[in-house]
């Protein structure tokens, strides 16, 4: 990805796009099943279970984000997984229902040719991949590693008992162990939309450097925005303290009532920043401009971001915006997974880990109570 902030937008996968997401080697996408990059050291089922309810997390999105000037990261993709259980999102902070992984490969590798893939669609629709090129089986439901096989037919693979039971109810029991046409149905893509998130392509565009002329805080300095809000709050406290020996007149009370709070100010900065492109679902800027926060609460300090397993610090790479929730169709039962923003931090040294998948760090920030009723677009 290029320098500066880049924005990601969800694009519906039409008839001409389904083949591309399925057959593309390096897609950026939301939902469906993951399009794995490297085939070594994929996260296992335990790593993909929710840290709270211990149910399997669903694939949320992946971003293709190679690093220029790094031969070991000529191909590089970041993966995010999220629990489907709404109750698991009630607590802010790291971990819990969310996790992120990084995979990278040099240009010359055992999985992909050095030449770029063709842009032409295949003559026939690509079948759902049931195995990696290495031969490792993938779960029929979620597309993650499937070390567990159906005990009857030994053909259907699963990541664990939950998805085996789900697939059995959704039709595998009708075709399991039968011959003829029933066996052919094993090659059809199973419908597991009750677990998988809807699939979209992510289109990347640079952010236009246009911000409100009357902004009192530099939008390129998020720390400055937070510091300014804190200073404003301190001034207000000092003003109240200095008047404790005096009766507050009506004019002073009116001014205090109209004074914007720290939360209002930070959320307004957030709204102003996304106003030009309110449909953005991703903001990407590795090691550069930091995230834009939706609240002054639960902003991580440096000590809250753990170092990578290699010992290097982690840096901000991208954030997932609340607008993505509009595309996920998660509130049909009256309860929903929720977040204000999800912020992904990755190894500053981009360690190789022998081309295996490396778990990175993700931080969840929620909207403050004061800002919940405010619209996201101006």
Buried (B, 14 or more C-beta within 10 A) or exposed (E): BEEEBBBBBBEEBEEEBBBBBBBBEBBBBBBBBBBBBBBBBBBBBEBBBBBBBEBBBBBBBBBBBBBEEEEBBBBBBBBBBBBBBBEBBEEBEBBBBBBBBBBBBBEEBEBBEEEEEEEEBEEEEBEBBBEBEEEBBBBBBBBBBBEBBBEEBEBBBBBBEBBBEBBBEBEBEEBBEEEEEEBEBBEEEBEBEEBBBBBBBBEBEEBEEEBBEEEEBEBBEBEEBBEBBEEBBEEBEEEEEEEEEEEEEEEBEEEEEEEEBBBBBBBBBBBBBBBBBEBBBBBBBBEEBBBBBBBBBBBBEEEEBEEBEEEBEBBBBBBBBBBBBEBBEBEEEEEEBBBBBBBBBBBBEBBBBEBBBBBBBBBBBBBBEBBEEBEBEE
